[in-house]
Amino acid sequence: EEYLTRLQQTEPYVKSFLYVSDKVLADAEEIDRRLRRNEDVGPLVGVPVAVKDNLCTRDMPSTGGSRILEGYRPPFDATAVTKLRQSGALLIGKTNLDEFGMGSTTEGSAFQVTSNPWDSSRVPGGSSGGSSAAVAARQCAVSLGSDTGGSIRQPASFCGVVGMKPTYGRVSRFGLMAYASSLDVIGCLGSSVMDAAILLGAMAGHDKLDATSSKTEVPDYAAKLVPIEALDSKPLKGIKIGVIRETMGDGVDSGVISSIQASALRLEELGAALTEVSLSSFPLGLPAYYVLAPSEASSNLARYDGIRYGSQVPADDLESMYGSSRSNGFGQEVKRRILMGTYALSAGYYDAYYKRAQQVRTLIQRDFSKALDGNDILISPAAPTAAYKIGDKVNDPLSMYAGDIMTVNVNLAGLPALVVPCGFVKVGERDLPVGLQMISAAFEEGRLLQVGHIFQ
Ligand code: GLN
């Protein structure tokens, strides 16, 4: 009730929800009855969770932020959602996003623009901007997001919350609307690293409905977080941390750089051994990502044809019906990506774009694995700037894409990364949050969470 009241008070300013559950209190009462019968209700009992609207939920509409799916009610839950329900969580509603996850601001939603709770004239980041704003405004305790090129980490940074992007395959993608299937992962946002550890533990694991989900054992992430009062003065002794040189120079806001430098010193004070590492392929990640992600998207979005899902615009013949349903149902950015992807994949250009981008992807993977051979964790900013004004980049897609420079490489390599709030930059009269990104080798989420917990 408290969360719902808070949600109703703040929602006119934040606009983070596309749908608020009308049965969350009834669900809470049911959980309460089970508790009274001494049933095992799981570690998330009674915790209100908000879910990004590109995840399927059987009792709430699931639109992906797109007109083409307006009113769509899936007959099933995403596996991550099923697992949360089984852990006792309460689904409070569905959060706003850039259409199908394509964007960095939530301005690409077909329905509404979400505001940053720190300054309502600014974007909350994206594409999981509804999920990050909802946590920052305390409209829910924790939320689910998805991350194809930074969509959990950049909004976490802009809204001053914790964001966890797991290893590719750590969480089943079943029921996540596909954007770029080789990059997509489901992860979570919360106010603390402990929140992220509990949520990840509840969602992770193999699922026979997603052949790319991993069979690697799921550790008890939360149990391994040492209580702060039990730590000595150098709890990070023995941990090697590399600062990625290419992320700390040109094009990065000076206030962001100082926050990351201060965080690095703090990690050193806590006992970590600090070095600078260079990933020479780093600047190639952004162009490679913006070839590969739209290519996969152009193929994945072929399913929205006006027949199988959502809205149909009637026409005289089949071909025109596809055309009119898709022209009417998709927004500008999604159309742009479908065009870019179709172009990059077309026969005469395949070698020059798609194949070349895949080669760059291999270089990036190699550079990361070399750097992570000598280091436990790599650090960088989560975004080159703090939250910018709504409208600033709407007409300049290239400058919006450029803001993804810190995050896309991690998806190209399939690695896990955790973003924790690490300071503020002064922009005009305001202090705006900055996030520190920590990257580790695949399936080392436990280590990221331990270090993040101590740091936070
Ligand atoms: N901003 C990036 C894009 O537009 C990443 C989005 C995401 O991770 N879903 O593709």
Residues whose N, C-alpha, C, O or C-beta is under 5 A from the ligand:
A	BS01	LIG	G101 M102 G103 S104 G126 S127 S146 D147 T148 G149 G150 S151 D404
